Structures are given as structure tokens and as C-alpha cells.
């Protein structure tokens, strides 16, 4: 049997000796005329197949390989067996096939990372997306070096990559791709899948821009008015996802609830503990060491009522100057004898101007627990700041003259004082002599001294 083959093409060798015999003659991109080969069906146990076919070409030592120099345009330039990124998880348990995928590299300025123990070993990590799913990819050694070089040469800002014959694996609970000996990549190739992907991303990006603009608009503060709690409780559906200010006093900091959350390092969503490991249900991956964010539950009130407010992480860090890790490693804040960090208890009895984001539950379910967006200290009130009656400059001068005359009159009408002198008077000084009262002193009989007569 004879056939024309333009590589890539899946070929299985009879043994390693046959592989060594043909590897010098087979070059990617060339056209060959092949004779004396076998066509066999897969038995089902062969793993890491390049394409999904029931049959494959089988070489032996009788196979003849001749280079054909005819025009290569009679064959398609690229032949990919593409899968959606979302379907890659199916091949985690099915090891029969390698897969081809297409996506946009989210960051074209990635660089290789070298091994600390061996500088000859390196890898490069990047993320690709097809508009509906993101996928992490890792290339090792020679393929990592080649990708880095081609990315530096690429002038286009948006780089579409087609990865052929990639291996599906799981790392830290998330699906990812890595290179295999057969893995190849193509940057911005002339292929219909690349054009389709670019059009899809343009459409999805325009939709995202509209959503972002709308989201920023609905969260804008309506006005600078300070609302009473009684007014906030009466808000209607028009106020959902909008910001309003209130001036409250922190009546109590809840100590029974958790004062921080374990969150995903990628999406900042709260993680769950499944099978003894932290897992992010949003990113669908395991988190070996999650980040930690403040989540302080407080009870606040003003003269009109009382509500629960959850203080956000950013504002607590700004006010306290500490993050969760700082407090956890401070023996004065966390210990066997301390059930709740004292620095967080200092919020009690203090007055703040809190900007609230009104949620659906606050309006529809009448929930009394609100989420704070920002926390500010109220301005200092020095007096009532009410201007008094305006007096003219003339009246002020008249009043000053009257006050001066009264002062002079009081000086002349004062009664006379007694005679005084400038002579210095001696001051009596009393010196204290220390003595011990505990000593026993015996009194002797006083002696009479006789005086001499004249």
C-alpha cells in the first residue's frame, strides 16, 4: 500500500529500532510518498493518541519512505482536532487522547522560571481563554524556551495560540494543560478557528463593558445626606445596590461570629473545606493556603433605631493599620486567654459615618443586616456654628469706648488704702530638727548655780 502523508500524522513504530531508522528522514511540514506499511485498528489500550481515529499507520522494516517535492498547497496547512476548553476535564480520566485547544493568551509578557537546583530546567506558566472558560497551561524546558522567544517577537497585542497534542492534568484541584513530547504550539495561525475566536471575544468584551458601566452607575452615591436608620429601613426597590450614608454609634461588636473569612487567592470568594482541603467552588480548584479577610459583625444605632452592619476588610485594615495575619501573630491580640482581638473591640462606643450598600434582602426580605462600603469618622463639632446677630463697626467702637470709661471711673472711685511702705520686712524661717521619739530620755534634777555677791 502507498499513500501521501503530510505531517503531522499519527504513526506507530514496530519497535525502537524502526523509530531510529526513520527519525532522520521524517520532517514536519514535508510531503512523503510511503509504501509497504500496515493499517491497524486500535485495541483500546493505547494511551496519549494524537487524533481520534479508529485506525493508525503502522511502520515496519519493509516500509519505504520517499520525499515528494510537489506543491504543498494541495494539503491544508494545519489540521487540528480541537476541543472546547470546558471539555478538557473529560480527558482527566480518559487517558487515551491528547487534545488540541485554541485560546487567547491573557498575558503575552510571561517569562520562564528556572529551577533553583538545575539552571538547565525551566518552565513557563500562562493562562488561555476562549471567552467562556479559562485554562492554565505549563510548558517545560525546550518548549518553554521556544514559546518565550516567539512571544517576544510577536508585535500583535492579542495573541491567539493553538496548542496541539496537549496533556490534561490536575494541579491543586484545578484542570490544567501541560506539554507532552508530541506537543506543538502555533501563534496566530491562519486557521478558521482563530477567526471565530477573535469575533467571539470582541462580542463578549463589548457586553462586559456595558455591564461594568451599568454596575458603576447603580453603585453611585445618591447624595451626601445623612439618613436616619428609620429612613433606611423604609427604602424601596429603587434603592437596591445603591449607596446611602448614615451616622451611627457602634453599640456592640459580635464576638460569637467569625471575625475573618478564608478566601480564594484568585477570585477572593470564600472557600469551603471539603475532604480536609480548602476548595474554591467558584474557581473549582483546591487552595493550599487561602488568604484571610476581615469580616466584622457589629450592632449599630442612632436616635431612630438599630441595625446590624458588616464592616469590610479594606476599611478595618485602614483604621486599625493591621491585617488578619498581623493580628493572628500578635500574642496580645490572640491567645489562650483571649477569645476575641481587643483591637477589634475598640470599635465599640465609637461614632462613624457609614456608607451602606442596600441589598435585595434589605428591601424584599426586610433584613436588618447591611453591608458597609466605607467607614469615616464624623467631623468634629466645635460649637453650634450658628452665626449671631451682625453688629456694625460703629456700634462695636461705641461699646469699646463705654467699657474703657467704666474701667477708668472704677480706678478713681476706689477707696483709699492704708499707709504702706517699701521697707523690706524680715521673714521668719523655721528650721526643722530631726529627732527620734523612740529614744528614752531620763530627766536629771536641775542644778542651781549660785551667783557671786558684789
Rosetta blueprint (number, residue, H / E / L):
1 X L
2 X E
3 X E
4 X E
5 X E
6 X E
7 X L
8 X L
9 X L
10 X L
11 X E
12 X E
13 X E
14 X L
15 X L
16 X H
17 X H
18 X H
19 X H
20 X H
21 X H
22 X H
23 X L
24 X L
25 X L
26 X L
27 X L
28 X L
29 X L
30 X L
31 X E
32 X E
33 X E
34 X E
35 X E
36 X L
37 X L
38 X E
39 X E
40 X E
41 X E
42 X L
43 X L
44 X L
45 X L
46 X L
47 X L
48 X L
49 X E
50 X L
51 X L
52 X L
53 X L
54 X L
55 X E
56 X E
57 X E
58 X E
59 X E
60 X L
61 X L
62 X L
63 X L
64 X E
65 X E
66 X E
67 X E
68 X E
69 X L
70 X L
71 X L
72 X H
73 X H
74 X H
75 X L
76 X L
77 X L
78 X L
79 X L
80 X L
81 X L
82 X E
83 X L
84 X L
85 X H
86 X H
87 X H
88 X H
89 X H
90 X H
91 X H
92 X H
93 X L
94 X L
95 X L
96 X L
97 X E
98 X L
99 X E
100 X E
101 X E
102 X E
103 X E
104 X E
105 X E
106 X L
107 X L
108 X L
109 X L
110 X L
111 X L
112 X L
113 X E
114 X E
115 X L
116 X L
117 X L
118 X L
119 X L
120 X L
121 X L
122 X E
123 X E
124 X E
125 X E
126 X E
127 X E
128 X E
129 X E
130 X L
131 X L
132 X L
133 X L
134 X E
135 X E
136 X E
137 X E
138 X E
139 X E
140 X E
141 X H
142 X H
143 X H
144 X H
145 X H
146 X H
147 X H
148 X H
149 X H
150 X H
151 X H
152 X H
153 X H
154 X L
155 X L
156 X L
157 X L
158 X L
159 X L
160 X E
161 X E
162 X E
163 X E
164 X E
165 X E
166 X E
167 X E
168 X E
169 X E
170 X E
171 X E
172 X L
173 X L
174 X E
175 X E
176 X E
177 X E
178 X E
179 X L
180 X L
181 X L
182 X L
183 X L
184 X E
185 X E
186 X E
187 X E
188 X L
189 X L
190 X L
191 X L
192 X H
193 X H
194 X H
195 X H
196 X H
197 X H
198 X H
199 X H
200 X H
201 X H
202 X H
203 X H
204 X H
205 X H
206 X H
207 X H
208 X H
209 X H
210 X H
211 X H
212 X H
213 X H
214 X H
215 X H
216 X H
217 X H
218 X H
219 X L
220 X L
221 X E
222 X E
223 X E
224 X E
225 X E
226 X E
227 X E
228 X L
229 X H
230 X H
231 X H
232 X H
233 X L
234 X L
235 X L
236 X L
237 X H
238 X H
239 X H
240 X L
241 X L
242 X L
243 X E
244 X E
245 X E
246 X E
247 X E
248 X E
249 X E
250 X E
251 X E
252 X E
253 X E
254 X L
255 X L
256 X L
257 X L
258 X L
259 X L
260 X E
261 X E
262 X E
263 X E
264 X L
265 X L
266 X L
267 X L
268 X L
269 X L
270 X E
271 X L
272 X E
273 X E
274 X E
275 X L
276 X L
277 X E
278 X E
279 X E
280 X E
281 X L
282 X L
283 X L
284 X L
285 X E
286 X E
287 X E
288 X L
289 X L
290 X L
291 X E
292 X E
293 X E
294 X E
295 X L
296 X E
297 X E
298 X E
299 X E
300 X E
301 X E
302 X E
303 X L
304 X L
305 X E
306 X E
307 X E
308 X E
309 X E
310 X E
311 X E
312 X L
313 X H
314 X H
315 X H
316 X H
317 X H
318 X H
319 X H
320 X H
321 X L
322 X L
323 X L
324 X H
325 X H
326 X H
327 X H
328 X H
329 X L
330 X L
331 X L
332 X L
333 X L
334 X L
335 X E
336 X L
337 X L
338 X E
339 X L
340 X L
341 X L
342 X H
343 X H
344 X H
345 X H
346 X L
347 X L
348 X L
349 X L
350 X L
351 X E
352 X E
353 X E
354 X E
355 X E
356 X E
357 X E
358 X L
359 X L
360 X H
361 X H
362 X H
363 X H
364 X L
365 X L
366 X L
367 X L
368 X L
369 X E
370 X E
371 X E
372 X E
373 X E
374 X E
375 X E
376 X E
377 X E
378 X L
379 X L
380 X L
381 X L
382 X L
383 X L
384 X L
385 X L
386 X L
387 X L
388 X L
389 X L
390 X L
391 X L
392 X L
393 X H
394 X H
395 X H
396 X H
397 X H
398 X H
399 X H
400 X H
401 X H
402 X H
403 X H
404 X H
405 X H
406 X H
407 X H
408 X H
409 X H
410 X H
411 X H
412 X H
413 X L
414 X L
415 X L
416 X L
417 X L
418 X L
419 X L
420 X L
421 X L
422 X L
423 X L
424 X L
425 X L
426 X L
427 X L
428 X L
429 X L
430 X L
431 X L
432 X L
433 X L
434 X L
435 X L
436 X L
437 X L
438 X L
439 X L
440 X L
441 X L
442 X L
443 X L
444 X L
445 X L
446 X L
447 X L
448 X L
449 X L
450 X L
451 X L
452 X L
453 X L
454 X L
